[in-house]
């Protein structure tokens, strides 16, 4: 074990984390005290106790309370794992203030968090693994996730760019991430191997932001078991590196975009138990997935399901997503727009005639001439009918 690292994982340690530490321990870079029985809350001054942390793993304990805002004072923190505890309260907005080096953030399986996912998260430009699964986060998925450059650019951060070289530590720091239904373990920094977002098992609602389609370097995306509504974004066609996509157990509607069949990297695909409809685009890469990917959608039809489509329904949605179409999808805004257009058109003509006497006289003369012409034509038509039918 290195003098800069301390691993106490997998023991039966009990009690709380002390409010003060020995000077030698305060210089730790790597601290792993996961898989114990530690309880109580984190020290409010934890950021000053361990100002040099790069790696901090407290997962699988029974810790509770809020995440101290002083955690955000650890400028070099790269890996933070607080999963499988009883933490509560809101996710600190300050987490993005100084922790700009975060590449791995895991606070899954706490269940007591409240409040929306803070949009300040989008300032973590180096983030590669983001796991908030198995909590109770409500609200919408932030639409600014495309600001995180590590998910949009092909230029990956090199290990030499990080404050410590994990190969010098024994045992090496490890991280985990679940994708394709399997939990994988990575030694050291995960961003050189994996990129992923897991927001499953929460109470998220609203549409899936079409900006998610900008995350071309993302390998795993899991939004399952939420309350999401709306359509599957056609912008997902740009997720060329995506290996796992799970949108199951939501309230999504509409058809499955044809473009998803062209994501050749997909190894796992689930849209089961939604309200999707229409013909499945069962071609190209989507022919590799079976019934379990689509079941629980009563209005889906076509292979691999046994439900035959009654009509030749095109598999591609009949509309493109975008800000303008989403705005007009709101009935209140749509009818307000119609009423405003009618009012502007009507009063644009009538108001002009009221204000301009010359044009008003021309308008009425034109209308009188049109009425006289129409009366003459109608009289001629009646005379013609009388001669032809009543001789």
Buried (B, 14 or more C-beta within 10 A) or exposed (E): EBEBBBBEBEEEEEEEBEEEBEEEEBEBBBBBBBBBEBBEBBBBEBBEBBBBBBBBBBBBBEBBBBBBBBBBBBBBBBBBBBBBBBBBEBBBBBBBBBBBBBBBBBBBBBBBBEEBBBBBBBBBBBBBBBBBBBBBBBBBBBBBBBBBBBBBEEEBBEBEEBEBEBEEBEEBBBBBBBBBEEEBEBBBBBBBBBBBBBBBBBEBBBBBBBBBBBBBBBBBBBBBBBEBBBBBBBBBBBBEBBBBBBBBBBEBBBBBBBBBBBBEEBBBBBBBBBBBBBBBBBEBBBEEBEEEBBBBBEEBBBBBBEBEBEEEEEBBBEEEBEEEEBEEBEEEEEEEEEEEEEEEEEEEEEEEBEEEEEEEEEBEEEEEEEEEEEEEEEEEEEEEEEEEEEE
